[in-house]
């Protein structure tokens, strides 16, 4: 089976450090060697919205897993709120 594991896109980078996709890595460690696997992180892609369709068309996965994470950046030096004050 062909499996594509994809980190969720966090938007345009604002200078904050990238967060390692730990959950995705746990899944990948269980699948690796048993199935054809590709992990893809749009946060390190040059143009993720154009690259994702190409990645999907190229490998033609049977299953796509998307890792979702919280919306906070966990970067305490640059706090931002998504709620009106």
Secondary structure, DSSP 4 states (H G I P E B T S, - for coil): -EEEEEEPP--S--SPPPPP-HHHHHHHHHHBTTBEEEEEEGGGSSSHHHHHHHHHHHH--SEEEEE---SS---TTS---SS--
